[in-house]
């Protein structure tokens, strides 16, 4: 009797201890941060207009952007910021399509803007670096050519700079275009894109806002970022040695220059929603590998003893270190059943953790609803996606698996922008399995 009692207590203690890991490491810190953000979000930040609006430079890196470039330029022209105070630089890094024709068309149609095109070396970082030296604006803003600006985005970003002189760099808010999501056909593709939208909204309007409150923003978005020109010129410019050039620039400004990096939640840049799981697979691997490359360069800055006091430490531990035990325990869950662990107890543990993740998602959901108050249509669309709180834990788990694969692949493959797709990975895996079974059959036949 005592043997079975001790065995049961041991198994329960072992399993409960494992279940506490995500609760202590992820859920509790996220819940506390969400509550703090919720309290702060209630009080709206008031920005005053300066006596004179400054000149700004908008850099648009271009690479085979024929299909999206015109809409991007038009969104700059249609913004509430005065056209005569905007310098637009299209940095073409060796496009092979008709991007130049799109530029010529835009130049003829939007004659009130100061617009020019320069040819640069291949690569986004090289394109940005070349364009920076031709900028004349007080603030330098870069946006991707496959997205569009919300009308007040440039104005709101400049006003935040003008009202807080301690801010040297800033990221905008990135959201997938809701109209394209609504037009998407196919159940699973629609669910994927709505989860991505929900993720972006919470990552920027909740996650990055919490990070920026203590000047611990992990990365500015490469799709939409802004800088004081004098601060940007003190950096080593965008690194061409990493695919995470946006994260590297964030660390340069905050860690090397010891300057403040913030987020402007009211400056929204709309990107195209993820078209497929294949694209998600390559995108998240690229992000993961870019983060790892930058972390490797700034390794001396991090110490595990600051886990609870430094958000960046927690972010790195969750995104990288804890990925391995998370994946190991996922596989171990099946093995534990053969050691007479209760399947019901295991299922209940997973269900409790799932409910806690939903709770965190709902807290962030409330924060984002408040922050989108001034954007009526956006807020309405986001509120209609409340049900994504139920699917987001599964979506995040899929992203965690992809990041894990990205970490493994990064150990054996050279860093590159174009990564192997999910379909190609499965085909390669199928070939390896077939080859192994063939060799096994051949050996048995000998």
N, C-alpha and C positions, 0 to 999 in steps of 0.2 A: 504493500500500500504506500509506504513512504517512498519507495523507488519511483512509482508512477506519479506521485504528487510532486516530487522533486523534478522529475523529467518534464512534467507539464509546466511547472513554474519556470524552469530553465528555458523551455521553448517560448513561453509567453514573454519572458523578460528579453530574450534574444530578439524576438520579432518586434516588440514594442520599442526597444532601443533603436532598431533600424528605422522604424516608422517615425521616431522623433527627429531623425536627421533632417528631412526636408522641412519639418515643422520649425525647428530651431534655426536652420540655416536660411530658409527662404520665406516661409509663410509668416512667422512672427515679425521679422524686420520689415517685410512688405506691408503687413497690416498696420504697423506703427507709422510707417512713412505715409501710407494712404490716408490715415486719420489726420496726420499733421497737414498734409496737402489739402485735405477737405476743409479744414479750419481756415487755412490761408486763402483758399480759392474764393471763399465767401466775400472777402474784402478785395474789391477790384482796384487794380493799379491805375492811377490817373497820370496821363502823360500830357505835358504842356507843349504847345507849339513854340518853336524858337522864333526869334525876330526875323531871321533869314534862313531859308532852307539851303543846305549845302549841295554841292555837286556830288553825284555818285557815279561810280563806274560799275556796269553789270557785265560780267564775263560769261559767255556761253560757249563751253567746249563743244566742238562739232565733229562728229565722225559718222558719216553715212546717215545723216539725220533728215534726209529729204522728206520723209513722211510726217515728221512732227515739228520741224524747225519753224515753219511759218506761224503755227499756232502759238509757239513759245514766244516768238518775237512780238506777235500781236498782243499777247498778255502783258508784255512790258509796256507797249504803247498804250494799252487801255487802262493801265494802272492809274491810281489817283495822284501819283507823284508827277510833278511837272515835267513834260517831255524835254524842255530846254535845259533841264538840270540832270539829264540822264545820258551818259556815254555808254553805248552798247558795243562790246567787242566780241565778235565771233572768232573763236580760235579754232581754225580748221586743222585737225591733225591728220592730214593725208586721206581725206574722204575720196571714195572712188565712185560715188553716185552723183546726183545733180543738186547737191546741197548749195553750190555756188549760185545756181539759177534761182533757188528759193531766196537766197540772200538778196540777189538783184531785184527780184519781185518785191520783197519787203522794203528795200531801199526806195523804190519808186512809189510805194503806197504810203509808207510812214515817213514822209519827208521832214516832219518836225523833230525827229530824233537824230542825235549824233551817233551814227552807226558806221562801223568799219569791220572789215574782215582781214585777218592775218593768217598766214600759213605757218604751221609749227611742225616740230618733230612729232612722230607718232606717240600716242599715249596721253591720257588725260592730264597727268601731273606735268608733263612737258608743255602741254597746251596752256595750262593755267599759268605756269611760270613765265612763259613768253608774253602772255597777255598782261600780267601784273605790271611789267615795266612800261607799258604803254598807257596805263591808267592815269587819269588826271583828277579823279574824284577824291573827296575826303574819306569816303567809305567805298570799299571794294566788295562787291557782292557777286558770287558765282552761283549760277543755276544750271541744271542739266537741260539739254536741248529736247528731251522727250517728255517734258512736263509743262505746266502752265501756272502762272502766278494768280492767286486771288487778288482782286482789284486793290485792296488796301495793304497788301503784304509789304511792298517796298516802303510805303509811308510809315507803317507801324514799326518796321524794323529801324528806320532812321530815327524816328521819335524816341525809341527806346535807347538808342545810342546817345541822342542829344540830352536825354533826361538822366542818364547815369554815366558820368565820365570815367568811372572805374571799369566799365565794360570795354574790353578790347576786341573781343570776337564773339560771334553769336551764331547760333543755328536757328533756322526757321522750323516750322512744323510741317512734316510731310504726311500727306494723306492720299490714298488712291482715289481716283476720280469716281465719284458715286454714280454718275450717269452711265459710265461704262460698265460698272458693276451691275446696275439695274438691267442693262441691256444684255447681260451675259446669258447664254443659253446652256442648259445642262445643269442638273442638280448638284453634282459633286464639285464642278467648277465654280458654281455660284456659292456653295458653302466655303470652299477654299478662299475665294476672294473676299467674302464677308468676314471671315476669320482674320485675314490679312489686314483688312481695313480696321477692324477692332483692335488688332495688335498694334498697328501704327498709331492709332489714336491714343491708346493707353501708354505706349512707349514714349511718345513725345509729350503729350499733354499731362501725363502723370509721371512716368519714369524719369524723363530728362528734366522735368521741372523740379523734381525732388533732388536730383543730382546737382542741378545748377544752384539751388538754394544755398549750398555749402561749397560752391565752386569746385565740384567734383564731377563735372560733366565728362563722361567717358569719351564720347566722340561727337563732333559736329557732323551734321549730315553732309555728305559730299554732293547731294543733290541741290542743297540750298543753304549756303553759309555766307556770313558777312564779317568784315574786318575793318578796323581803323587802319588806314593806309600806313601810318607811321609805325604801328605795331607789326603789321604783316612784313614790312621791309626789314625788320630786325630779326626775322626768322631765317632759317636755312632754305626757305621756300618749300614747295611740295616735294616730297621724296619720290624719286623715280626707282628706288630700290625695294619698294613694298607695294602690294596691291591695296594696302590700307592707308593710303596717303592722307585721307581725311582724319583718321584717328591719330596719325603721326603729327599732323599740324595742330590738332587739339592739345596733344602732350607738349609740343614745342612751346606753345603760347602759355600754357598753364604751368608746366614744370620748369622749362628753361628760363622763360622771361618772367615767371611769377606774376602773370597778369590774369585778369578775370575773364572767364568764358561763360556766357549766359545763353538763355533760350528766349526767343520771342514767340510766345504761344499764339499771338494774333497775326503772325506772318505765316500764311499757309501757302504751300506749294503743292500742287496736285500732280501726281505721277500716274502712269498707267498701271492698272491692277495686274497682279501676277497672272500670266496666261495659262500656266500649267504647273503640275507638281514637278515636272522636269526642270522648269525655270527656278522654282523654289529651291530645288536640290542644289543646283549650281550656285545660285545667289548666296545661300546661307553658308555653303562651304567657303566661298570666296570671302565673305565677311569674317568667318571664323579664322581663316588663315591670315587675313590681314591683321586681325586683333593680336594673334599669336606673334606675328613678326614685330609688331610695335611693342608689345609687352616684353619681348626678349631684349629690345634695345633699352627699355627703361626698367629692367628688373631690379636694380638697386633701390628704386623708389618704394618698393612694396615690402611689407613685413606682416606676417600672419598675426603677430601680437596685436595689430591694429584692426583686427577683423570687425569688431563691433563698433569702432569709432570712425572707421574710414569706409565710405560706401564703395570706393574703387576696389578695395581689397575684397569685399563681399562680392562685387560684380565679377571680378576675375575668378574667384573661387567657385562661384555658381556656374559661370559660363564655361569654365575650363576644367579645374581640378575635380569638382564633384560630378562631372560628366562620366568619369570612369567608374566610380562606385555605383552610380545610378544605373549604368548599363550592365555592370556585373550583377547587381542585385535583381535586375529584371530577368536575367537568365537563371540566376540562382533560385528565383521563386518557383520555377518548375522543378528544379532538383530537390528543393526542400520538401516537396510533397512525398518524395520517396523516402524521406527520413521521418515520416509520420507526423509532419507538421499539419495542423488542422487547415484544410482548404477554406473552411468557413471563416476562420480567424484571419487568414491571409486576405481573403476577399473583403472582409470588414475593414481591415487596415487600409487597403487601397481605397475603399469607398470613403472612409473618413478623410483621408488625405485629399481625395477628389473634391469633397464638400468644402474643405478648407481653401482649396484653390479657387473654388467658385466664390467663396466669401471675399477673398482678396480681389477677384475680378469685379464683384459688385461694388466694393468700396471705390476702386479705381473708376468704375462706370459712373458713379455719382460725381466724382471729381471732374471727369471729362465733360459731363453734361453741364456743369457750372461754367467751365472754361470755354465752352462753345456757345455760351448764352448770346453773344453778339452776332453769331452766324446762324441765322434762323433755319435755313434749309439744311445746313450741315448738321446742326443740332437735332433737327427732326429725323434725319436719316440715321444718325447715330443712336438716338433713343429707340428707334424701331428695331435695332439689332440687339436688344437686351438678351435675347435667347442665346446669343453667341457666348455669353458667360458659361453656358452649359457645355459648349463644344471647345472652348478655348484651351482648357487643360490638355485635351487630346492633340490639338494643333500645336501647342507649345512642346508637347512630348515628341511629336514628329520632328519639329525644328531642332530639339535637343539631340535626337538620333542623327540628324543630318550634320549638326555641328561636330558630333563625336566622329563621324566618318571623315569630316573635313580635317579634324586633328590627326587622324590616322594617315590619311592620304598626304597630308602636309609633311609627314616624316619620310615619305618615300618618293614624292614627286616634286619637281621644281615648281616654284611659285609662278603662276600665270593667270591672266584674266579669264581665259577660256578654259573652263574645267570640263571634265568628262560628265556627260549627262547621266541621269538615272537609268534610262533605257540602255545606254551603252554599258553601264556598270553591270546590269542584270545579264546582258548578252555575254559579257566577259566571264561573269560568274558561272553561267550555264556551260560555257566552253570548258572551264576548269573542272567543274563537277563531272561532265561527260568524259573528259580525259582521265580523271582519277578512277572513275568506275571502269573504264576500258582497261586501264593498267591493272586494276584489281582482278578483273575477269581473266586477263591474259596470264596473270601469275597463278591463278587457281587452275587454269588449263594445263599448265606445265607439269 
